[in-house]
Amino acid sequence: MKSALLLAAVLALAGTGASTPKPAKPIRALLVLGGCCHDYEHQKDVLARGIAERANVEVTIAYDPDTTTSHKNPVYENPNWAKGFDVVIHDECTSDVKDIDFINTILAPHRAGLPAVFLHCGMHSYRSEGFPKSTPWFELTGMPSTGHGAQLPIVITFVDANSPITKGMADWTTIHEELYNNSAGKPLDTAHPLARGKQTFQAAGGQPGVSDYVCVWTNSYMGKTRVFATTLGHNTETVADPRYLDLVTRGLLWSVNKLGKDGKPAAGYGPK
């Protein structure tokens, strides 16, 4: 009798083990970067490693070593360039790539619903016809922006403390960094501000001046595509800042709907 009971217990435990849910598949992210004015050679690794340390994300890097504003990243030569990815991180700096057919190739998967994350100069790329007022790229990013001032510390203030992306995050001040303008005066109606950045500088005549712009936001593209964006991240020291990497990782998780209301990754999508 005891042997029969023991066997029944073993079988019951085996049955319980068989119903254990499978581990979540990693989020597949494509990091596109390269072009002018930034240390992309090092930042690509800082971003890929920093995101993977914070969430269950596999980052594929599409790095273009060309340092001009007019070179097209080779990854986009394939019409199906985004196939197999769950989200694309746009970190390129290619303001003089204006070929609308090429730009439409980039936009196509996002128009179909593929989430996007925009970092820094990703906002200043693909200035096709309509710039500076309105371009197809600005519709995706959610924020028209045309330039920046001198590199100075940026005081970051979170304006939506209830967003899961920013929940529990404290305001901070960066090292000397570039603060991009909001050339339309504000984000597009489809966008939602999360943080503002403020710089104090010496204006003409020695008078103090202040620049104050939205620097972190989300956007709803085509009414269905989730977009997270921040204009922060010129210097590698900023990109490597744990606060920056926390922010970008949360934004990425939010874009693919894997971020809890508490600001933590959904079950299975935390760090391995």
N, C-alpha and C positions, 0 to 999 in steps of 0.2 A: 504493500500500500504506500509506504514512504517513497519507494522508488517511482511509483506512478505519479505521486504528487510532485516530486522533484522534476520529473520529465515534463509535466504540465506547466510548471513554473518556467522552465527553460524555454519551452515553446511560446509561452505568453510573452516573455521578454524578447524573444526573436521576432515575434510579430510586431511588437512595439517599435523595434529598431527598423523594421522594413518600412514603416510609415514616416520615418524622419524626412522632412522636406529637403529637397536638393538645394545646395548653396546657390545664392543669387549669381547670375552671370555678371561679370564686370561690365561697367559702362564703357563703351568704346568711344573714345574722344580723339578727334583729329586736331592737332595743333599746327596751324599754318602760320609761318612767320618768316621774316626776311625783308630786305629792302634797306631803306635809308636810315641813318641817324641813331641806331640803337645797337647795343651789344647782344644781338640775337644769338650769336654763337654760344654764349654762356647762359643767356636767359632761357633758352629752349630747355636746357637740362634742369635748371632751377625750377621752372614751372612744372615740367613733367614729373620730376621727383616729388616736389612739394604737394602736388595734387594727389598723386598715388599714395603718399604717406597719410593723407587725410580721408580718403574715400576709396571705395572699391571701383577704381577707374584705371583702365589701361589706355595710356596716351601714346598715340602714333604721331611722330614728328615729321612734318613736311617743311624742311628748312631750305630756303633759297639763299645762298651766300652772296648773291649779287647785292651791292650796297647802293644802288640807285633807286630813284622813285618811279622809274618807268619800266622796270623788268617784270615780266609776268611769271608768277610762281609755276614751275613745271607741273605741279600736282593738278592744276586745273586743265591741263591739256586733254585729260580723259573726260569725256562728257559724263561718265558715271563716277566722277571723282569722289563723291560722298557715299557711295554704296558701302554698306556694312557698318557705318558709323552712327552712333546715337546722338552725337552733338559735335559741333565744330567750334574750335576756339580760334577766332580771327585776331591775329597779332601782327599782321603785315603792315608795312609802311610804303605804300605804292600810290601816292597821290596823282601821279601823272599817267597811270594806266586808265585810259578813258574810252577804250574800245567797248561799245555798249553790248556787242554780241558776246564778248568775253565776260563782261560783267553779268550778263543774263545767265551765262553758264554757271557762275558762282551763286546767283540768286535762286536758280531753279529749285534745288532741293529745299531751300529755306521757304520758298513759296509753297512747297508741298507739305511743310510742317516740320522740317528738321530743325531742332533747337540750335541756338547760336550763343556764343559768349564773345564779347568784344573787349579787347584790352588796348588801352592807350591809342597808339597810332592807327589801330584798326578803324577808328572813327574818321581818320583823315585820308583814307584811301578811296580810290575809284571815283575821282571827281569828274564825272561825265557831264554832258550837257544839262544845264539847269543850275550848276554850281554858281554862286554859293547859296542860292535861296533854297533850292530843292533838287534832290537827285534820287534815283532809285536806291542808292546805298543808304542815304539818310532815312529813307522809309524803313529800312531794315534795322538800322542802329537805333532809331527813335530820337536822335539828337543831331541837328545840324551844328557843325563846328568847323571853324575856318582857320584857327590859329591859337597861339599861346604867347604869353609874355616870357620874361626872364625866369631862370630857374631860381626859385626861392622856396622856403618852407611853406607847406600847405596845411592849414588848420582844417581838419576833416570833422564835420559835425553830422551825425546821423539824424535825419529828419523823420524817419519812419521806424520807430523802435519796435513796432508790432510785426514787422515783416519777419518771416522765418530766416531770411538772409542776414538780417542785422540784429536779430534778437540777442540781447546780452552783450553786444559789442560796445566797447567804450570809444569815445571820440579820441583821436590822436593827431599829432602833428608830424608830418613827414620831414625827411631831410630836404635839401634843395631839390625841387622837382618842378615839372612843367604842369601848369594848370590850363587846360583847354577851355576856350570860351564856349558859350552857348549862343551861337550867332543869331538864332531866331529869338533870343531872349529867354527861352524856356524849352523844355523838351516838347516833342510832338504830342498831340492829344492822346495818342496810343501809349505813351510812356508814363511811367510812375517814378518820381524821384525817391531815392533812398538816402542820399547824403549830399551835402554841399561842401565845397572847398573854398577857402578864403586865403588870399595872399595880400600882404601889405608891401607896398613898394614906394620908391621915391619917384614922384611924378615930375613933370616939367616945372622948373622954377623952385625945385627943392621941396615942394609940398608933398605930404604923404598921400598915397593913393591906395585904393582897395579894389581887388577883383574878387567877385563872389559868384561862383557858378555851381550848378549841379554837376557832380563828378561821379555819382553812382546811381544807376537806375535800372528798371526793367522795362521791356517793351513787348507789346502784343502785335506781332507782324501778321498781316493778312487775316487778322482775327483769330488765328489759331496757333501761330508759332511763338514759343516762349523765347525771349531774348534777355540775357543779362549783360550789362555793360558798365565799364568804368574807364574813365580817362586817365586814371592813375597808372603809374608804372613805367616811367621813362628809364630810370636808372636801375641797374642790377641790384643795388643795395635795397631799394624799395621792393623790387620783385621778390627778393629773398626774405623780406620781413614777414615773420609768422602771421602778423595781423593781415597783411595783404593776401597771403596764401590762404588763410582762413576765409577771407571774404570771397575770393575768386572760386574756391572750392564750393562754398555754400551756393554761390550764384550758379555754378555749373549743375549742382545737384537739383536746385530749384528748376532750372531750365528743362530737365528731363523728368521732373515731377518725382524726385527721389529725396526730397528734403521734408522732414517733419515740421509741424507747426512750432515745435520747440527749438528749431534751428539745428537739430541733429539729423544725421543721415537716416533714411528709412532702413528698416530691418534688412540686413544683408549688404548694405551699401556703405557701411563704415570702413575704416582701414582694415586691411587684412591682418 
